[in-house]
Amino acid sequence: MRDKSFDNEEGIHTDFLKKMTYGDYLQLDKLLSSQKRLSDHHDEMLFIIIHHVSELWLKLIIHETKGAITAIEKDNLQESFKMLARVSNIQSQIIHAWDVLSTLTPSEYMEFRDKLGNASGFQSYQYRLVEFVLGYKNPHILKIYKKDPELYEILEEAYREPGLYDVSIRALARNGVAISKDVLNRDVSKTYEKDESVEAAWLEVYRNTGDYWDLYQLAEKLVDLEDQFQQWRFRHMKTVERIIGHKTGTGGSFGVGYLKSVLDHYFFPELWDLRTEI
């Protein structure tokens, strides 16, 4: 019997005419009208879209990382693994986005760079949220957003909350692995600094994987995430260097110099140091 819901020559489902459509659900009218060029230069569209896409991916990274933090706090480690694996895969998408942006040549960028004014990627509050949920807490960064009460409240909440590594270390302690009380009771609004007891704890996990299989998997998920983050930082730095060299960035940012300086920062330092010890 013929499905009466298909009753036109194009075969379009008539329910689409009565119910929410794909465009309605995704609010494509808002999304696709947000790319507003400030110049007439063809390549400005590329510049805007790459940054829009990256901000959407950052939003999902924050969502998934917060979900993983909650799952770890509840000792649902298996649930957290799916979320952390998704974050690593999202990061690979952002890494490849730099390959697209690097098709922009210095001459092309200079055609519209002055239109950006003081706008700079360093002002991305979502990138700062990613740093906060991963445990990198910089009070200077937080102060930058004080002029915007709504953003400041969002950032301050993440700043005061335990990061991904904090809850992972607490999971070690709950599973009977010795952790210094100073670490467990530390002020989580400060950037984590490596600790001998934490390295010893992770070493025990890696040397006895059968006894601590879930913790071992958690450690490797954290390493995957940091590995991808470092690759993202490197591709960011090289793309900026390729397009503007060592010029000062828009908004007075330090550009390539700053990006190089953060390449050696680790969110989960003991998980890298222990590889020498095993």
C-alpha positions in Angstrom: 0.0 0.0 0.0 1.3 3.4 -0.9 2.4 5.7 2.0 0.1 8.6 1.7 2.5 10.9 3.5 4.4 11.0 0.2 1.9 12.8 -2.0 3.9 15.1 -4.2 6.0 14.7 -7.3 9.3 15.5 -5.5 8.7 12.8 -3.0 9.0 15.3 -0.1 7.5 14.0 3.1 4.4 16.1 3.7 5.0 16.0 7.5 7.9 18.3 6.9 5.4 21.0 5.9 3.6 20.6 9.2 6.3 19.8 11.8 9.7 21.1 12.8 12.2 20.9 10.0 16.0 20.2 10.0 16.6 23.9 9.7 14.3 24.7 12.5 15.9 22.2 14.8 19.4 23.4 14.1 18.4 27.1 14.0 20.3 27.4 10.7 18.9 30.8 10.1 20.9 32.1 13.0 23.9 29.9 12.4 24.4 30.7 8.7 23.7 34.4 9.1 26.4 34.8 11.7 29.3 35.1 9.1 29.3 38.8 8.6 32.4 40.0 6.8 33.8 43.5 7.6 35.6 43.7 4.3 35.0 42.8 0.7 37.9 40.4 0.6 37.0 36.9 -0.4 39.1 35.1 2.2 37.6 36.8 5.2 34.8 34.2 5.0 37.3 31.4 5.5 38.7 33.2 8.6 35.3 33.7 10.2 34.0 30.2 9.5 37.2 28.5 10.9 36.8 30.3 14.1 33.1 29.7 14.3 33.7 26.0 13.8 36.5 25.9 16.4 34.2 27.7 19.0 31.5 25.1 18.4 34.0 22.3 18.9 35.3 24.0 22.1 31.8 24.1 23.4 31.5 20.4 22.9 34.9 19.7 24.5 33.7 21.7 27.6 30.4 19.8 27.7 32.1 16.4 27.4 34.9 17.2 29.9 32.5 18.4 32.5 30.5 15.2 32.0 33.6 13.1 32.4 34.5 15.0 35.6 31.0 14.3 37.0 31.3 10.6 36.0 34.7 10.2 37.7 33.5 11.9 40.9 30.8 9.2 41.0 33.3 6.4 40.2 31.6 5.7 36.8 35.0 5.5 35.1 33.7 3.5 32.2 31.2 6.2 31.4 34.0 8.8 31.6 36.1 6.9 29.1 33.6 7.4 26.3 33.4 11.1 26.9 37.2 11.5 27.1 37.7 9.5 23.9 35.2 11.8 22.2 37.2 14.8 23.4 40.3 13.4 21.8 38.5 12.9 18.6 37.1 16.4 18.7 40.6 17.7 19.2 41.7 16.0 16.0 39.0 17.9 14.1 40.3 21.2 15.5 43.9 20.3 14.7 42.9 19.7 11.0 41.1 23.0 11.0 44.5 24.7 11.1 45.3 23.0 7.9 42.4 24.7 6.2 43.3 28.1 7.7 46.9 27.8 6.6 45.7 28.1 3.0 45.4 31.8 3.9 48.5 33.5 2.8 50.1 36.5 4.5 49.2 38.8 1.6 45.6 37.7 1.7 45.3 38.1 5.5 46.7 41.6 5.4 43.8 42.6 3.1 41.4 42.5 6.0 43.4 42.2 9.2 42.9 45.8 10.1 39.2 45.2 10.1 39.6 42.9 13.2 40.4 45.9 15.4 41.3 44.6 18.9 39.6 41.2 18.4 41.9 38.3 19.1 41.7 34.6 19.5 43.3 35.1 22.9 40.0 36.6 24.0 38.2 33.3 23.5 36.5 32.7 26.8 35.7 29.1 25.8 39.3 28.3 25.3 39.9 29.6 28.8 37.1 27.4 30.1 38.9 24.4 28.5 42.1 25.4 30.3 40.2 25.7 33.6 38.3 22.4 33.4 41.7 20.7 32.5 43.2 22.3 35.6 45.3 25.3 34.3 44.1 28.2 36.5 45.6 31.6 35.8 44.3 34.4 38.0 45.4 37.0 35.4 43.3 35.4 32.7 40.2 35.5 35.1 40.7 39.2 35.8 40.6 40.0 32.1 36.9 39.1 32.0 35.8 41.1 35.1 34.4 43.8 32.9 31.8 41.3 31.6 29.9 40.1 34.7 28.0 37.3 32.9 31.2 35.8 31.4 33.1 36.4 34.6 30.6 34.4 36.6 30.8 31.5 34.2 34.6 31.5 34.2 34.9 32.0 38.0 32.7 29.0 38.6 35.0 26.8 36.5 38.0 28.4 38.1 36.8 27.4 41.6 35.8 23.9 40.7 38.1 20.9 40.6 39.6 20.2 37.2 39.8 16.8 35.4 43.1 15.9 36.9 41.9 16.8 40.5 39.0 14.3 40.3 41.3 11.7 38.7 43.8 12.0 41.6 40.9 11.7 44.1 39.8 8.5 42.2 43.2 7.1 42.8 42.9 7.7 46.6 39.4 6.2 46.7 40.8 3.1 45.1 43.3 2.6 47.9 46.4 4.2 46.2 48.3 6.4 48.6 48.1 10.2 47.8 49.5 13.0 49.9 46.8 14.8 52.0 48.3 18.1 50.8 47.4 17.2 47.3 43.9 15.9 48.2 43.2 19.0 50.2 44.9 21.5 47.9 43.3 24.8 46.7 41.9 23.7 43.3 41.7 27.3 42.1 45.5 27.2 41.7 47.3 25.5 38.8 48.2 22.0 39.7 51.9 21.4 40.4 53.4 17.9 40.2 53.8 15.8 43.3 55.9 12.8 44.2 53.1 10.9 45.8 50.9 11.3 42.7 53.7 10.0 40.4 54.3 7.1 42.8 50.5 6.4 42.7 50.4 6.3 38.9 53.5 4.2 38.8 51.8 1.6 41.0 48.9 1.6 38.6 51.1 1.1 35.6 53.1 -1.6 37.3 50.0 -3.5 38.4 47.5 -2.9 35.6 45.6 -6.1 36.4 44.7 -4.7 39.8 43.9 -1.2 38.6 42.6 -1.7 35.1 40.1 1.1 35.2 42.6 3.6 36.6 45.1 2.5 34.0 42.5 3.1 31.3 41.8 6.5 32.8 45.5 7.4 32.8 45.8 6.5 29.1 42.7 8.5 28.2 44.2 11.5 30.0 47.5 11.0 28.0 45.5 10.8 24.8 43.8 14.1 25.6 47.0 15.9 26.5 48.8 14.5 23.4 46.1 15.9 21.2 46.0 19.2 23.0 49.8 19.6 22.5 49.4 18.9 18.8 46.6 21.5 18.6 48.9 24.0 20.3 51.7 23.2 17.9 49.5 23.5 14.8 48.1 26.8 16.1 51.6 28.2 16.6 52.8 27.1 13.2 49.7 28.4 11.4 50.1 31.8 13.1 53.8 31.8 12.2 53.1 30.9 8.6 50.5 33.7 8.2 51.9 36.6 10.3 55.4 35.5 11.2 56.5 37.1 14.5 54.4 40.2 14.3 52.4 41.2 17.3 48.9 39.6 17.2 45.6 41.4 16.9 44.6 43.1 20.2 48.3 43.4 21.2 48.7 39.7 21.9 52.2 38.2 21.9 51.4 36.0 18.9 53.9 33.3 18.1 56.1 34.0 21.1 53.3 33.3 23.6 52.2 30.2 21.6 55.7 28.8 21.8 56.0 29.4 25.5 53.0 27.2 26.3 54.1 24.2 24.3 55.9 22.7 27.2 53.1 23.1 29.7 51.5 19.8 30.9 48.1 19.4 32.5 49.0 15.9 33.8 52.7 16.0 34.4 53.2 12.8 36.3 51.7 10.7 33.6 54.5 11.8 31.3 57.3 11.7 33.8 56.6 8.1 34.9 57.3 6.9 31.4 61.0 7.4 32.1 60.6 5.4 35.3 58.8 2.3 34.1 
